[in-house]
Amino acid sequence: MHRPATFLTAAACLIAPALPAVAQATDACTGEGWLQKPDAEFAADCASFGFDGSLEDREVLAWMIFARVNQLIADPDGAGLSDSGQVPLWMAWPTDVDTFRSRMPFDFDAAPRNEMEPSAEKKDILAGRVATAGPDGANEEVTRNKVSYDYLVQSGLTTKVDVAAFFTENDYVDMPVGSVELKASWLQVTEGSPAPEGALTFAFDSGEYWWRGLHVMVKMQPLADPGDAFYSEDPSWFWTTFEFNDDPGVTHVREIFSTQRAPLTDERIAAILRTAGLDGFGFEGFAPNGTQIRFTEDGNGDVPVILGHTHMEDFSGSPNTAQPRYWTEFESSCHTCHATASYNPETESFFPFSVPVGALGLTYNKADSGGVVRYLAQGYKPLDFMWPIAFQAR
């Protein structure tokens, strides 16, 4: 993790009491120093804990990752978090704009940005539009760590011309272990739309915004065959999404639709945040909507894993996308959706964005913006779950 600002202050046993069968994996992941480890080392050490452990182990790992990316750093030029002059570490990471629309190398030692840099929203792409702000004033902002940034830039995956060149010599993208991709959901604070009580607010040049949640995906281990990303139930990425606990309808979504949850006690959450020096800043106001490591619950192709955020995946809820508390369906799956991120070297086109759930099959298809049906199995090469390449390469 780049520029860590805090140190371990609590015993690892408060975070994840080890059982004999998983003691070795637990110690490697949650033992002393987990907060300061480089991202690649942390991911490798925690792969077995996250992928072979219990659902509760995965919930613990989700909170540990949340704590790592939210380590507080100084923000000398901005208002910071809750007037403390600090912001989470990830706010000093490169955004999609920094990664895909700039020729200047990103300075990881620079002060955190003060500009909102939203990415195109998936719901606009789904509708054939590209926009930076939703009709409700929301913004979604993607950031990534140095491991991910360096690979994308050095591999030439930031422009369509370079993506085409990449696939003349490669059959798939294979992001390095330790890659971290985040997506934050923001809503501007106005007189008619104030921040809810307990929300964390940040001041950008364009105004004040409150933070509604954070998607997190971490590459924990490579697939044995990275070319099989469309269909393999073997885990490689770890997914979780944290949402503000008082979002209208989030409890309904967590309890009715999310399939992989094991909520921790307040005491265990407090121990993790205290270990990271984050207690008292308001991070307790968030929690995971669940975790995900593969297409289906047991990896047998039967029961789909459902995971999403009520704002970032509102297009997956029905009957009314704006009223999650009344949803009767929520078709959202991080792993399945991202698995279809792919590129066809023959047509020089990306697979159309869609919202599948469950295991994919050879006949999975989606019509593109021209109405032509594209089959995933016919010539498309995996982008290693990286929709940003397809969405942002210019």
PyMOL commands that set and color helices and strands:
alter all, ss='L'
color gray80, all
select helices_A, chain A and resi 12-14+20-30+39-52+55-69+81-83+89-92+96-100+122-126+146-154+160-166+226-228+250-256+266-275+283-285+314-316+324-326+334-339+387-392
alter helices_A, ss='H'
color red, helices_A
select strands_A, chain A and resi 72-74+86-88+138-144+180-188+201-204+207-219+237-244+286-292+317-318+329-330+342-344+349-350+365-367+373-375+381-382
alter strands_A, ss='S'
color yellow, strands_A
deselect
rebuild
show_as cartoon
